[in-house]
């Protein structure tokens, strides 16, 4: 029996190492893949410890095998849980993100110091090993983390993966090790080593099959959805937002120029009237062109080389109120992929200030850090007691959050309106 199980362990270790090699060579360089590789490595270490246990001839070798094996026993649940959360786009918040790894480390410390307190193994020698209270708490924590991770994956599988049978593989990847561990602890199978890591090894194989057949570990699976209704809906929403923003900004700016032209005319400032009318004409032509391109889906996303270029262009167009732009840090081409997002958000903020705020001054602060860009837009207008996400504000929020950033709107009656945008240099 032990010879057969030892052979199976070798097969499982080989399968785990092959899957690790494939992910290393062909997998995406994403955090979830690195965590999953760590999970596989822990299973391989756990399985290897059982082979060492088979070969052990002295008490020291037995202790070494258990110390190595418990590295996998204590940490595999935490790694599996973190993988599930990160893979499905989540991010543990606050102290909760430290609890799984903290509990794992605590139990491993009890393993290393067992000779002093005997709370993990109450009896430990070559012939007999008896489990203590902290062994069982570790089992419960591992069960809980594995089940939580599996539930997270199960809920977030795409419809296509569900129909193809990926959910069945994920359920099997959880139930098999749990079942084998229960069998081991109940004494139904007697062996000089733990059969539980076999279950986790089989789990790794199940998930690997899901990866190969259903592209389970492909984080960009949304890009491969062939549902035409979903694609068309997204495209319609994008075009509608572009039309709203372009038309809204263009008409608001034209209204502003007409207002200034009327005032200049009343004051007999002929040159100023001509200047404002010419600027309105140029802006009208540009707006018509952008609308036509949006509606015909021919518009290609415009990106300025520098974020500040687009913002300064917008600031220079405004004549009805003072616009001040402050740049902190150094703008460079490394931020250029964010220029369109910043441009659209600043444009919409200017439009809102001109239409609703009765503002005399608008301040724009661009802050460039090593890993992010922060944009603060504040006017001195009348503000509002309650902020409602209309088309404009909703468009800003969707753009920013869709690119892994965050946005906050702050206002109060008579206190102006402030928009704070944070964009990561690398989309998360």
C-alpha positions, 0 to 999 in steps of 0.5 A: 500500500505504501509503495503504491501511494509513494508511486502516486505521490511521484506522479502527482509531484511530476504533474504539479511541476509540469503545470508550474512550468507551463504557467511560468513559460506561457502564463500571464505575468499577473499577481494571481498567477504568481499566487497560484504558482505558490499554491502549487509549490506548497502542494509539491513540498507537502507531497515531497515530505511524504516521500521523505517520511517513507524514506526516513530511518531516524527520529531526526529525519522524521521530524525534518519530514514533518517540518517540511510537510507542515509548510504546505499544510499550514499555508496552502489554504491561505494561498488558495484563498488569496488566489481566488480573491485576486483572480476574481478581481477582488482585493482583501481590505483592512485587517482581513487581508492579513488574517489568513496568512497570519493564522497560517504563520501562527500554526507553523510557529506552533509546529516549529516550537512543538517540542516546548509545548506539545500543543500541535502534536501531543505525542511525536516519535517514530512509531506514533504521532498524536495530534493536539488542539492546534493541529485541529484548529489548523485543519479547520482554518484550512478547510474554511479558506479552501471552501471560501476560495472555491465559493468565490471562484464558483460565483465568478465563473463566466457563463461559458465556463459554467456551460462547458463544465468548469464548475464541476472541476472546481467543485471536484478540486475542493471536495477531493482533498477535503474527503481524503483528509476526512478519511485520513483523520477518521482512521479508515485508511492506515498509512505511515504518511498523510494521504491528504496532499494527494487530494490537493495534488488532484485538485491542482490537476483539476484546475489545470485541466480547467485552465487548458480546456476552458482558459480558466486562468485567463484573466482577459476572458472578458475580451473573448466573450462572443456575445454580440448583444453585450458587445453592441451594448457596450459600443452603444454606451460608449458612443452615447457617452462620447456624443453627450460629452462632445456635444455638451462641451461644444454647445456650452463653450459656444454659448460662453463665446456668444455671451462674451461677444454680446458683452463686447458688442455692447461695449463697442469692442469690435476686435473682441467680438470678432475674436470670440466669434472666430473661436466659436466658429473653430470650436463648432467645426471641431465639435461637428467633426468629432460627433460625425466620427463618433456616430460612424464609429470611425473615431480613433482614441486621441491621445496627447503625448503628454497629459498636460497638453490636452489639459492646457488646450482645454484651459486656454479655450475657456474665456468666461472664467479664469482657469488655472492649471498647476502641475506637480511632479514631472509629466512624461510620455510614460503617462501618455496612455492616461491623457485621453481619460484625463482630457475627457474628465477635465472637459466634462468638469469645465462643461459642468462649471460653465453650465451649472456653477456660475463660477468665476474661477476653476483650478486644475491640479495635476500631480504626477507620482512614480505610480499614479496621476492625481487630478483635482478640479475645483471651482468657486461656484454655487455648489450643491447640497446633494450630488447626483450622478447625472450623465456627465458625472457618471461618465467621469466615474465610469471612465476612471473606475473602468481604468482601475482608478478612483474618483470622488466628488465633493460639494456643498451649498455655496462651497463650489464643486471639487472632483478628485481623480486618482489613476494608477500608472498601470491598470489593475 
